[in-house]
């Protein structure tokens, strides 16, 4: 394997918390002689050197050049292999704030530590066998999760659920490969009656292929929870877009007015619906305008709507559908990303009452004033983001690398199925089964290269 982009034997240090004002900051160290080097910049040197793993020592970080106190800290000691990285490690809990953190890091660097590279702590955990690659990637996914549900799914992967699923699939592939290689390795007359029997069951291979493909397809849901979905409110002027935008945000963010053309450009904000992160856009009302500023806003809004993963099209229930609405809706006919809303039902004459029979088919009646219809809208948003089946498994992937490798394994297994159906030469089936096994080995890191590892961990924050 090519060399990694840094030496994993070096003692390293980095801030694990944010560069900002805070009550406490955590600075991590790890590597060869990490405890001895940390003791070299610590007031209670003997206490730190003799501390058992999993214990905390009180003292001061000292400038190794002058001996001056830099900060009052708690030092948590971890001894290999019982640490995050699998190496000797010390974590300093110091006062928060950029000046305090800077002087502690400076003292550590003078004492023999180098700056950690992005993701180097987790890289070392992987190299030292503390985490497989699926768990290592889950660390980053937890840190970057946008919603509690996304965090829960990533935590499930960190706990080993994805690793166990992959290991089960690998075991099934290995069982098939073993039966094939048995016939390849021994003459027919030594197999006690197995001669002439094709060793692969077509249905079993097909079931295995379907299970691998199902896990690969979970990337769609995983990506939704990881990146979110852009959702655009669209419709004619005064159709209730800004009011609905405020309702979904639970705050008065957009200006609401009876004057047409109030929203002259789009505004956006993140919201969470049923655990799904949505990037919600309130767009300018669609109409012909002689005002160059409004016209530009409508043009930009049109671009947002065209690129949106979900489009919520509002029609004013008081005014009803017109030709402009029908033209827009006909253009998106059949698209699953379109949600039709019959807006402002509270403004219908007769004290806000409305006849459900008057709501056109396919429209959700909604009032941004009373909140009526909001639950049905949120259900429709979740279905538009995830599909009507929703999230049908707690084990999902959100890594394109994992998706591509699972797809490669599924393709190899599909070719294996064809070989079994045709009772093709066994060496062809064995080649495809080995490819499926190698692909799944790359997912967990059993098979890996330095380039792949450097690419994965370079996206992590420095303290991870």
C-alpha positions in Angstrom: 0.0 0.0 0.0 1.3 3.5 -0.8 2.3 5.6 2.1 -0.3 7.7 3.9 0.0 11.5 3.6 1.4 11.7 7.1 3.4 9.6 9.6 1.0 7.8 12.0 3.9 7.4 14.5 4.2 11.1 15.2 2.8 12.5 18.4 0.0 14.9 17.4 -2.2 17.5 19.0 -5.3 19.4 17.9 -8.3 21.3 19.2 -11.3 18.9 19.4 -13.9 21.7 20.1 -14.7 24.9 18.1 -12.5 27.9 17.7 -14.8 30.2 19.6 -15.6 31.6 23.0 -16.7 28.8 25.3 -16.5 27.8 29.0 -14.2 24.8 28.3 -12.2 23.6 25.3 -10.8 20.2 24.7 -7.4 19.6 23.2 -6.5 16.1 22.1 -3.0 14.5 21.9 -2.1 11.0 20.7 0.9 9.0 19.5 4.2 7.5 20.5 5.4 9.0 23.9 2.3 11.2 24.1 2.0 10.8 27.8 5.7 11.5 28.4 5.6 14.6 26.1 2.4 15.9 27.8 4.1 15.5 31.2 6.9 17.6 29.9 4.6 20.6 29.6 2.6 19.8 32.8 3.1 21.1 36.3 2.3 17.7 38.0 4.8 15.7 35.9 5.0 12.6 38.1 1.3 12.5 38.6 0.7 12.5 34.9 3.4 9.9 34.1 2.1 7.5 36.8 -1.7 8.1 36.1 -3.7 5.0 35.2 -5.7 5.0 32.0 -9.1 6.5 32.3 -8.1 8.9 35.1 -7.9 12.7 35.4 -5.0 14.8 36.8 -5.3 18.4 37.8 -2.5 20.9 37.1 -1.2 23.7 34.8 0.2 23.6 31.3 3.6 25.2 31.3 5.6 26.9 28.6 8.5 24.5 28.1 10.9 27.3 27.3 10.2 29.6 30.2 8.4 27.4 32.7 5.6 30.0 33.0 2.0 28.8 33.6 -0.1 28.9 30.5 -3.5 27.7 31.7 -5.1 25.8 34.5 -6.3 22.4 33.1 -7.6 18.9 33.8 -5.6 16.2 31.9 -7.4 13.0 31.1 -5.0 10.1 30.5 -5.7 7.2 28.2 -3.3 4.3 27.8 -3.0 2.1 24.7 -4.9 0.2 23.5 -7.8 1.5 25.6 -8.1 4.9 23.9 -10.0 6.4 20.9 -7.0 6.0 18.7 -5.6 2.8 20.2 -2.5 4.8 21.2 -1.3 6.5 24.4 -3.3 9.8 24.6 -3.9 12.8 26.8 -6.8 15.2 26.5 -6.5 18.6 28.1 -9.7 20.3 29.3 -8.6 24.0 29.4 -10.4 27.3 29.5 -12.3 28.1 26.3 -11.7 31.0 24.0 -9.1 31.5 21.2 -6.3 33.0 23.3 -6.4 30.2 25.9 -6.5 27.5 23.3 -3.7 29.1 21.3 -1.2 29.3 24.2 -1.9 25.7 25.2 -1.5 24.4 21.6 1.7 26.5 21.3 3.1 24.9 24.5 2.3 21.4 23.2 4.0 22.1 19.9 7.1 23.4 21.7 7.0 20.2 23.7 7.2 17.9 20.7 3.8 17.5 19.3 2.9 18.3 15.7 -0.4 19.6 14.4 -2.9 16.8 13.6 -4.1 16.5 10.0 -7.9 16.5 9.3 -9.3 13.3 10.5 -6.0 11.9 11.7 -7.3 10.8 15.1 -10.0 8.7 13.5 -7.6 7.5 10.8 -5.3 6.2 13.6 -8.3 4.5 15.2 -9.0 2.7 11.9 -5.3 1.8 11.4 -5.1 0.4 14.9 -8.2 -1.7 14.6 -10.4 0.3 16.9 -13.0 1.1 14.1 -13.8 -0.4 10.8 -14.2 2.0 7.9 -18.0 2.2 8.1 -17.7 3.2 11.8 -14.9 5.7 11.0 -17.1 7.4 8.3 -20.0 7.4 10.8 -17.9 9.6 13.1 -17.9 12.4 10.5 -21.5 11.8 9.7 -22.5 12.3 13.4 -20.6 15.6 13.5 -22.2 16.9 10.4 -25.7 15.6 11.0 -28.4 18.3 10.3 -31.2 16.7 12.3 -31.8 14.5 15.3 -32.9 11.7 12.9 -29.8 12.0 10.8 -27.7 11.9 14.0 -29.6 8.7 15.1 -29.0 7.0 11.8 -25.3 7.9 11.9 -25.1 6.7 15.5 -26.6 3.4 14.4 -23.8 3.0 11.9 -21.2 4.0 14.5 -22.5 1.3 16.8 -21.7 -1.3 14.1 -25.1 -2.0 12.5 -23.8 -1.4 9.0 -20.6 -3.3 9.7 -22.7 -6.3 10.9 -24.9 -6.1 7.8 -21.9 -6.1 5.5 -20.3 -8.9 7.4 -23.4 -11.0 7.0 -23.6 -10.3 3.3 -19.9 -11.2 3.0 -20.4 -14.5 4.8 -23.1 -15.5 2.4 -20.9 -14.7 -0.6 -18.0 -16.6 1.0 -20.2 -19.6 1.5 -21.1 -19.6 -2.2 -17.5 -19.1 -3.3 -16.3 -21.9 -1.0 -18.7 -24.4 -2.6 -17.6 -23.3 -6.1 -13.9 -23.4 -5.3 -14.3 -26.9 -3.8 -15.3 -28.2 -7.2 -12.6 -26.2 -8.9 -9.8 -27.5 -6.6 -10.7 -31.2 -6.5 -11.2 -33.8 -9.3 -14.8 -34.9 -9.8 -14.0 -38.5 -8.7 -12.9 -37.2 -5.2 -16.1 -35.5 -4.4 -18.2 -38.5 -3.3 -21.3 -38.0 -5.5 -21.1 -34.3 -6.0 -19.8 -34.6 -9.5 -22.1 -33.1 -12.1 -24.1 -31.0 -9.5 -23.9 -27.3 -10.0 -22.9 -25.8 -6.6 -24.9 -22.6 -6.8 -28.7 -22.3 -6.2 -30.1 -19.7 -8.5 -32.7 -18.5 -6.0 -30.2 -18.1 -3.2 -27.9 -16.0 -5.4 -30.9 -13.9 -6.6 -32.0 -13.3 -2.9 -28.4 -12.3 -2.0 -28.2 -9.9 -4.9 -31.5 -8.3 -4.0 -30.3 -7.8 -0.4 -27.1 -6.1 -1.6 -29.0 -4.0 -4.0 -31.5 -2.9 -1.4 -28.7 -1.7 0.8 -27.2 0.2 -2.1 -30.5 1.8 -2.8 -30.8 3.0 0.8 -28.2 5.7 -0.3 -31.2 7.7 -1.6 -32.7 8.0 1.8 -29.3 8.4 3.5 -28.4 11.3 1.2 -31.7 13.0 2.0 -30.9 12.9 5.7 -27.3 13.9 5.1 -27.7 16.8 2.6 -31.4 17.7 2.9 -33.7 18.5 0.1 -34.4 21.9 -1.5 -38.1 22.7 -1.4 -39.5 25.8 -3.2 -42.8 27.6 -2.5 -44.2 28.6 -5.9 -47.4 30.3 -7.2 -48.9 33.5 -8.3 -48.5 36.7 -6.3 -50.5 36.8 -3.1 -51.2 33.0 -3.2 -49.9 32.7 0.5 -46.3 31.6 -0.1 -44.7 34.0 2.5 -47.4 33.2 5.1 -46.7 29.4 4.7 -43.0 30.0 4.7 -43.4 31.7 8.1 -45.7 28.9 9.4 -43.2 26.2 8.5 -40.3 28.2 10.1 -42.4 29.0 13.1 -41.3 32.6 12.9 -42.1 35.8 11.0 -39.2 35.7 8.5 -40.9 36.7 5.2 -42.8 40.0 4.7 -46.6 39.3 4.3 -48.6 41.9 2.5 -51.8 42.3 0.4 -49.7 44.3 -2.1 -48.7 42.2 -5.2 -45.0 41.7 -5.8 -43.9 42.1 -2.2 -41.4 39.3 -2.5 -39.0 40.4 -5.2 -36.3 37.8 -4.7 -36.2 34.4 -3.0 -35.3 33.9 0.7 -34.3 30.6 2.2 -34.0 28.8 5.5 -33.5 25.3 6.8 -36.4 23.5 8.5 -36.9 20.0 9.8 -40.0 17.9 8.8 -40.3 14.5 10.4 -36.6 14.4 10.9 -35.8 15.4 7.3 -33.8 18.5 6.7 -35.4 20.7 4.1 -33.9 23.9 2.6 -37.0 25.9 2.1 -37.3 28.7 -0.4 -39.9 31.5 -0.5 -39.9 32.7 -4.1 -41.3 35.7 -5.9 -44.8 35.5 -7.2 -45.0 34.3 -10.8 -46.5 37.0 -13.1 -45.5 39.3 -15.9 -44.0 42.5 -14.5 -42.7 45.7 -16.1 -40.6 46.4 -12.9 -37.0 45.4 -13.8 -36.2 44.5 -10.1 -39.3 42.3 -9.7 -38.7 40.8 -13.1 -35.2 39.8 -12.1 -36.5 38.4 -8.9 -39.0 36.3 -10.8 -36.3 35.0 -13.1 -34.1 34.0 -10.2 -37.1 32.4 -8.4 -37.8 30.4 -11.6 -34.2 29.0 -11.5 -34.7 28.0 -7.8 -38.0 26.3 -8.6 -36.5 24.4 -11.6 -33.7 23.0 -9.4 -35.9 22.2 -6.4 -36.3 18.6 -5.2 -39.8 19.5 -4.0 -42.1 22.1 -5.4 -45.1 23.3 -3.3 -47.4 25.1 -5.7 -50.0 27.3 -3.9 -53.3 28.4 -5.4 -55.4 31.0 -3.6 -58.7 29.2 -2.7 -60.6 32.5 -2.9 -59.5 33.3 -6.5 -59.3 29.7 -7.7 -57.3 28.3 -10.6 -56.6 30.4 -13.6 -54.8 29.7 -16.9 -51.4 30.6 -15.5 -51.8 28.0 -12.7 -52.9 25.4 -15.1 -50.0 26.0 -17.5 -47.5 25.6 -14.7 -49.1 22.5 -13.2 -49.5 20.9 -16.6 -45.8 21.3 -17.2 -45.1 19.3 -14.0 -47.8 16.8 -14.5 -46.8 13.4 -13.1 -43.7 14.6 -11.3 -43.5 13.2 -7.7 -41.7 16.4 -6.5 -44.9 18.5 -7.0 -47.2 19.1 -4.1 -50.4 21.1 -4.9 -51.8 23.3 -2.1 -55.3 24.9 -1.9 -54.2 28.0 0.1 -56.0 30.5 2.3 -59.0 28.3 3.1 -59.6 30.5 6.1 -60.3 33.5 3.8 -63.2 31.8 2.0 -66.5 33.7 2.6 -69.0 32.3 5.1 -66.6 32.6 8.2 -63.8 30.6 6.8 -65.9 27.5 6.1 -65.2 25.7 2.9 -66.7 22.8 1.0 -64.2 20.0 0.6 -66.0 19.0 -2.6 -64.8 22.4 -4.0 -61.1 21.5 -3.5 -59.7 20.2 -6.8 -58.4 16.6 -6.9 -54.8 16.3 -5.8 -54.8 19.5 -3.8 -54.2 19.8 0.0 -56.4 22.4 1.6 -54.3 24.5 4.0 -54.5 27.7 6.1 -51.3 29.4 7.2 -53.5 31.4 9.7 -55.0 28.5 11.6 -52.5 25.8 10.7 -55.3 23.6 9.3 -53.8 21.1 6.8 -50.3 21.4 8.1 -50.1 17.8 9.3 -51.2 16.5 5.9 -48.6 18.9 4.2 -45.8 17.6 6.4 -46.8 14.0 5.5 -46.7 14.9 1.8 -43.3 16.6 2.2 -41.8 13.4 3.8 -43.2 11.3 1.0 -41.9 13.6 -1.6 -38.4 13.4 0.0 -38.3 9.7 0.8 -41.0 8.1 -1.4 -44.2 6.6 -0.2 -42.4 3.7 1.5 -40.5 6.1 3.7 -37.6 4.8 5.7 -38.2 1.1 5.9 -34.8 0.1 7.5 -32.7 1.6 10.3 -29.5 0.7 8.4 -29.0 3.1 5.6 -25.8 4.4 3.9 -25.1 8.0 3.1 -21.7 7.5 1.5 -21.3 7.5 -2.3 -18.2 5.4 -1.9 -20.2 2.7 -0.1 -23.1 3.0 -2.6 -20.7 2.5 -5.6 -19.0 -0.5 -3.9 -22.4 -2.1 -3.1 -23.5 -1.5 -6.6 -20.4 -3.2 -7.9 -21.1 -6.2 -5.6 -24.7 -6.4 -6.8 -23.6 -6.3 -10.4 -21.1 -9.1 -9.8 -23.8 -11.2 -8.0 -26.3 -10.6 -10.9 -23.6 -12.0 -13.3 -23.2 -14.9 -10.8 -26.9 -15.6 -11.0 -26.8 -15.6 -14.8 -23.9 -18.1 -14.6 -25.9 -20.3 -12.3 -28.9 -20.2 -14.6 -26.8 -21.1 -17.6 -24.6 -23.5 -15.6 -21.6 -21.7 -17.0 -18.0 -22.8 -16.3 -17.4 -22.5 -12.5 -14.3 -20.3 -12.9 -16.5 -17.5 -14.4 -18.9 -17.7 -11.4 -15.9 -17.8 -9.0 -14.4 -14.7 -10.6 -17.7 -12.7 -10.1 -18.1 -13.9 -6.5 -14.5 -12.8 -5.7 -15.3 -9.4 -7.1 -18.4 -9.1 -4.9 -16.3 -10.2 -1.9 -13.6 -7.7 -2.7 -16.1 -4.8 -3.1 -17.6 -5.5 0.3 -14.2 -5.8 1.8 -13.4 -2.3 0.6 -16.5 -1.0 2.3 -15.3 -2.1 5.8 -11.7 -1.3 5.0 -10.5 -4.9 4.9 -9.3 -4.1 1.4 -8.1 -0.5 1.1 -5.5 1.8 -0.4 -3.7 4.9 1.0 -5.4 7.1 -1.6 -8.8 6.0 -0.5 -8.1 6.5 3.1 -6.5 9.9 2.6 -9.6 11.0 0.6 -12.0 9.8 3.2 -10.3 11.3 6.3 -9.3 14.6 4.6 -13.0 15.7 4.8 -13.0 15.4 8.7 -12.4 18.3 11.0 -8.9 18.5 12.5 -9.8 17.4 16.0 -11.5 14.2 14.8 
